[in-house]
């Protein structure tokens, strides 16, 4: 979703520069910064080649630093290639069974609960060998505000699905998601044929649907709706302290030619669910994941996809 904000800013800069400049101070003050989000430099991988960037994006029930148990419900590596002609969303299953530095083996989302952004970044970098350039966390309340601000988004459901935990039925065909309904959709795992893997695809589909809606004429030509979305979005994210509004503005200019069709979604290769000490976890396919992450580190995901496939369908989901 953070990259969606970048896409919006790109279009704004191209078409409504004066409006953006007038509001940039307000938007900037809305964004919460996370101090010392990154591990010690000596423990980190080298930066990717060229000007490519990797953002670690999570969806969580709490903001970083809030009291109480924090869970990373959605984890994505967002890769921006050096040419800025596309965006790649690499979903990491939250139940992926990995080594958490100093904590032994556990589900990857436990890293966020144990040590916040710093330990999660350290864990992802150890798993992937890929350096995380920036971190962004979206809380659930913010997600509901964002979808309300643009009047909901549309996704296509391939078959009727019931959510037994929340007593919701998603009909086959077009479904409009807004507010709490959108949150229930991206968080459901029970009764999905692919479990957490289908949930990853749902989250990626909603990212694309938000991008579609925000860059549509109905939003871009409606200053009130557009401002409401940007207010909601900037109030919903926490980012590492190195991210300034200038960072976003520069990124937006670089992404000005990117549109929703240029978003490519993948899932980290895995061997499905297994049971470890009585708990269901996702077994990482080390060999195939290594190939994916090496391609990411060398800014060569197009070559990886051409050879291995693995692109998730976001136009139609379970």
C-alpha positions as CSV (number, residue, x, y, z in Angstrom):
1,X,0.0,0.0,0.0
2,X,2.9,2.4,0.7
3,X,4.0,2.1,-3.0
4,X,0.4,2.9,-3.9
5,X,0.9,6.3,-2.2
6,X,4.0,6.7,-4.3
7,X,2.0,6.0,-7.5
8,X,-0.6,8.6,-6.5
9,X,2.1,11.2,-5.7
10,X,3.6,10.5,-9.1
11,X,0.4,11.3,-10.9
12,X,-0.2,14.3,-8.6
13,X,3.2,15.7,-9.4
14,X,2.6,15.4,-13.1
15,X,-0.9,16.9,-13.0
16,X,-1.5,18.9,-9.8
17,X,1.9,20.0,-8.6
18,X,0.7,23.2,-6.9
19,X,-1.9,21.3,-4.8
20,X,0.8,18.8,-3.7
21,X,3.2,21.5,-2.7
22,X,0.5,23.3,-0.8
23,X,-0.3,20.2,1.2
24,X,3.1,18.6,1.5
25,X,3.9,19.9,5.0
26,X,0.7,18.6,6.3
27,X,1.2,15.2,4.7
28,X,4.8,15.0,6.0
29,X,3.8,15.8,9.6
30,X,1.2,13.0,9.4
31,X,3.9,10.3,8.8
32,X,5.3,8.6,11.9
33,X,9.0,7.9,11.9
34,X,10.7,4.9,13.6
35,X,14.1,5.7,15.1
36,X,16.9,3.1,14.9
37,X,14.8,0.7,12.8
38,X,17.8,-1.0,11.2
39,X,20.3,-3.5,12.6
40,X,24.0,-2.7,13.1
41,X,25.7,-2.1,9.7
42,X,28.3,-4.9,10.2
43,X,25.5,-7.5,10.4
44,X,23.8,-6.4,7.1
45,X,24.0,-7.5,3.5
46,X,25.5,-5.2,0.9
47,X,23.2,-2.9,-1.0
48,X,21.7,-4.2,-4.2
49,X,23.4,-3.2,-7.5
50,X,22.7,0.2,-9.0
51,X,19.8,2.3,-7.9
52,X,17.3,-0.5,-7.2
53,X,15.5,-0.3,-3.8
54,X,13.9,-2.8,-1.5
55,X,11.2,-1.8,1.0
56,X,10.0,-4.1,3.7
57,X,6.2,-3.5,4.1
58,X,4.1,-5.0,6.8
59,X,0.5,-4.9,7.9
60,X,0.1,-5.1,11.7
61,X,-2.6,-4.8,14.3
62,X,-0.5,-2.2,16.1
63,X,1.9,0.6,15.3
64,X,5.6,0.1,16.1
65,X,6.3,1.2,19.6
66,X,2.7,0.8,20.9
67,X,2.3,-1.3,24.0
68,X,1.0,-4.8,23.8
69,X,1.7,-7.8,21.6
70,X,2.4,-6.8,18.0
71,X,1.8,-9.2,15.1
72,X,3.0,-8.8,11.5
73,X,-0.1,-10.1,9.7
74,X,1.2,-9.4,6.2
75,X,4.8,-9.2,5.1
76,X,6.0,-8.1,1.7
77,X,9.3,-7.2,0.1
78,X,8.6,-4.5,-2.4
79,X,11.4,-4.3,-5.1
80,X,11.8,-1.1,-7.1
81,X,14.2,-1.9,-10.1
82,X,16.8,0.7,-11.0
83,X,14.9,1.7,-14.2
84,X,11.7,2.4,-12.1
85,X,9.5,0.9,-14.9
86,X,7.8,-1.6,-12.6
87,X,7.2,-2.7,-9.0
88,X,7.5,-6.2,-7.6
89,X,5.6,-7.4,-4.6
90,X,7.2,-10.5,-3.0
91,X,4.9,-12.0,-0.3
92,X,6.6,-13.8,2.6
93,X,4.1,-16.1,4.4
94,X,3.8,-15.0,8.0
95,X,4.1,-18.6,9.2
96,X,7.3,-19.2,7.3
97,X,9.6,-21.2,9.6
98,X,12.9,-19.4,9.7
99,X,15.9,-18.7,11.9
100,X,15.3,-15.6,14.0
101,X,18.6,-14.1,15.2
102,X,19.0,-14.7,18.9
103,X,15.6,-16.4,19.2
104,X,16.1,-19.8,17.5
105,X,13.6,-21.1,14.8
106,X,10.1,-19.8,14.7
107,X,7.4,-18.3,12.5
108,X,8.8,-15.2,10.8
109,X,6.0,-13.0,12.2
110,X,7.3,-13.8,15.7
111,X,10.4,-11.7,14.9
112,X,8.2,-8.6,14.9
113,X,6.6,-9.5,18.2
114,X,10.0,-10.3,19.8
115,X,11.9,-7.2,18.6
116,X,9.8,-4.9,16.4
117,X,11.1,-3.6,13.1
118,X,14.8,-4.1,13.8
119,X,14.5,-7.8,14.5
120,X,12.1,-8.4,11.6
121,X,14.5,-6.6,9.2
122,X,17.4,-8.6,10.6
123,X,15.5,-11.8,10.1
124,X,14.4,-11.0,6.6
125,X,17.9,-10.0,5.6
126,X,19.3,-13.2,7.1
127,X,16.7,-15.3,5.3
128,X,17.1,-13.5,1.9
129,X,20.6,-12.1,1.8
130,X,18.9,-9.0,0.5
131,X,19.4,-5.6,2.1
132,X,16.3,-3.7,3.2
133,X,16.6,-0.1,2.2
134,X,13.4,1.2,3.9
135,X,10.7,-0.1,6.2
136,X,7.0,0.8,6.3
137,X,4.3,-0.5,8.6
138,X,0.6,0.0,8.0
139,X,-1.8,-0.5,10.9
140,X,-5.2,-2.1,10.4
141,X,-7.1,1.0,11.4
142,X,-5.3,3.0,8.8
143,X,-6.0,0.4,6.1
144,X,-9.8,0.7,6.8
145,X,-9.5,4.5,6.7
146,X,-7.7,4.4,3.3
147,X,-10.3,2.2,1.7
148,X,-13.2,4.3,3.0
149,X,-11.5,7.5,1.7
150,X,-11.7,6.3,-1.9
151,X,-15.1,4.8,-1.6
152,X,-14.0,1.2,-1.6
153,X,-12.2,-1.0,-4.2
154,X,-13.3,-3.9,-6.4
155,X,-11.8,-7.4,-6.6
156,X,-13.0,-10.5,-8.4
157,X,-13.6,-13.6,-6.3
158,X,-13.3,-16.9,-8.3
159,X,-15.8,-18.8,-6.2
160,X,-18.2,-18.2,-3.3
161,X,-16.2,-18.3,-0.1
162,X,-17.5,-18.2,3.5
163,X,-15.4,-16.8,6.4
164,X,-16.5,-19.0,9.3
165,X,-14.8,-16.9,11.9
166,X,-16.6,-13.7,11.0
167,X,-19.7,-15.1,9.4
168,X,-19.2,-13.3,6.1
169,X,-19.9,-14.8,2.7
170,X,-17.9,-13.5,-0.3
171,X,-20.0,-14.1,-3.4
172,X,-18.5,-15.3,-6.7
173,X,-17.7,-12.4,-9.0
174,X,-17.1,-8.7,-8.3
175,X,-16.9,-7.8,-4.6
176,X,-16.6,-4.2,-3.4
177,X,-14.4,-3.9,-0.3
178,X,-14.5,-0.9,2.0
179,X,-13.5,-0.2,5.6
180,X,-13.8,-3.2,8.0
181,X,-15.1,-5.4,5.2
182,X,-11.8,-4.8,3.3
183,X,-9.8,-5.7,6.4
184,X,-11.8,-9.0,6.9
185,X,-11.1,-9.9,3.3
186,X,-7.3,-9.5,3.4
187,X,-7.0,-11.2,6.8
188,X,-9.1,-14.3,6.1
189,X,-7.2,-17.6,6.1
190,X,-9.8,-20.1,7.3
191,X,-11.7,-21.9,4.6
192,X,-9.5,-20.7,1.8
193,X,-8.1,-23.6,-0.4
194,X,-4.6,-22.2,-0.3
195,X,-4.8,-21.0,3.3
196,X,-2.1,-18.3,4.0
197,X,-1.0,-18.4,0.4
198,X,-4.4,-17.3,-0.8
199,X,-4.4,-14.6,1.8
200,X,-1.1,-13.3,0.4
201,X,-2.7,-13.2,-3.1
202,X,-5.7,-11.4,-1.7
203,X,-3.5,-8.7,-0.1
204,X,-1.6,-8.3,-3.4
205,X,-4.9,-8.0,-5.3
206,X,-6.2,-5.3,-3.0
207,X,-2.9,-3.4,-3.4
208,X,-3.5,-3.4,-7.1
209,X,-7.2,-2.5,-6.7
210,X,-6.3,0.5,-4.5
211,X,-3.8,1.6,-7.1
212,X,-6.5,1.2,-9.9
213,X,-9.0,3.2,-7.9
214,X,-6.6,6.0,-6.8
215,X,-5.3,6.7,-10.3
216,X,-8.8,6.6,-11.8
217,X,-10.4,9.7,-13.1
218,X,-13.0,9.6,-10.4
219,X,-10.4,10.1,-7.7
220,X,-7.8,12.2,-9.5
221,X,-10.4,14.8,-10.6
222,X,-12.0,14.9,-7.1
223,X,-9.7,17.0,-4.9
224,X,-11.7,16.2,-1.7
225,X,-11.5,12.5,-2.2
226,X,-7.9,12.7,-3.2
227,X,-6.9,14.8,-0.2
228,X,-8.9,12.4,2.1
229,X,-7.0,9.4,0.7
230,X,-3.6,11.1,1.1
231,X,-4.5,12.3,4.6
232,X,-5.6,8.7,5.6
233,X,-2.6,7.1,4.0
234,X,0.0,9.4,5.5
235,X,-1.7,9.0,8.9
236,X,-1.7,5.3,8.6
237,X,2.0,4.5,8.0
238,X,5.1,4.3,10.2
239,X,8.4,4.5,8.3
240,X,12.1,4.4,9.1
241,X,13.6,7.7,10.1
242,X,15.4,8.0,6.8
243,X,12.1,8.4,4.8
244,X,11.2,12.1,4.4
245,X,8.6,13.6,2.3
246,X,11.3,14.5,-0.1
247,X,12.2,10.8,-0.3
248,X,8.6,10.1,-1.3
249,X,8.4,13.0,-3.7
250,X,11.6,11.9,-5.5
251,X,10.4,8.4,-5.6
252,X,7.1,9.6,-7.0
253,X,8.9,11.4,-9.9
254,X,10.9,8.2,-10.6
255,X,7.7,6.1,-10.7
256,X,5.7,8.6,-12.8
257,X,5.3,6.1,-15.7
258,X,4.3,3.1,-13.5
259,X,0.7,2.1,-13.5
260,X,-1.2,-0.8,-11.8
261,X,-0.6,-3.1,-14.7
262,X,3.2,-2.7,-13.9
263,X,2.8,-4.3,-10.5
264,X,4.0,-7.9,-10.5
265,X,3.1,-10.1,-7.5
266,X,5.0,-13.2,-6.3
267,X,5.2,-15.4,-3.2
268,X,8.5,-16.7,-1.7
269,X,8.9,-20.3,-2.8
270,X,7.9,-22.9,-0.2
271,X,7.0,-26.5,0.2
272,X,3.7,-25.9,1.9
273,X,2.6,-26.3,5.5
274,X,4.1,-28.8,7.9
275,X,3.8,-29.4,11.6
276,X,6.6,-28.5,13.9
277,X,6.2,-29.0,17.7
278,X,2.4,-29.2,17.3
279,X,2.2,-25.9,15.3
280,X,1.4,-25.5,11.6
281,X,4.2,-23.7,9.8
282,X,5.3,-23.0,6.2
283,X,8.4,-24.8,5.1
284,X,10.7,-22.5,3.1
285,X,12.1,-24.1,-0.1
286,X,15.7,-23.0,0.4
287,X,17.0,-23.7,-3.1
288,X,14.1,-22.0,-5.0
289,X,14.0,-19.1,-2.5
290,X,17.7,-18.6,-3.0
291,X,17.3,-18.2,-6.7
292,X,14.5,-15.6,-6.2
293,X,16.4,-13.6,-3.7
294,X,19.6,-13.7,-5.7
295,X,17.6,-12.3,-8.7
296,X,16.2,-9.6,-6.5
297,X,19.6,-8.7,-5.1
298,X,21.0,-8.4,-8.6
299,X,17.9,-6.5,-9.9
300,X,17.1,-9.3,-12.3
301,X,13.6,-10.4,-11.4
302,X,12.4,-10.2,-15.0
303,X,15.0,-12.9,-15.9
304,X,14.0,-15.0,-12.9
305,X,10.3,-14.8,-13.8
306,X,11.0,-15.7,-17.4
307,X,12.9,-18.8,-16.3
308,X,10.8,-19.9,-13.3
309,X,7.4,-18.3,-13.6
310,X,5.6,-18.0,-10.3
311,X,3.6,-14.7,-10.8
312,X,0.5,-14.5,-8.7
313,X,-2.8,-13.8,-10.4
314,X,-4.3,-10.7,-8.9
315,X,-7.2,-10.2,-11.3
316,X,-9.1,-13.1,-9.7
317,X,-8.5,-14.6,-6.3
318,X,-10.0,-17.2,-4.0
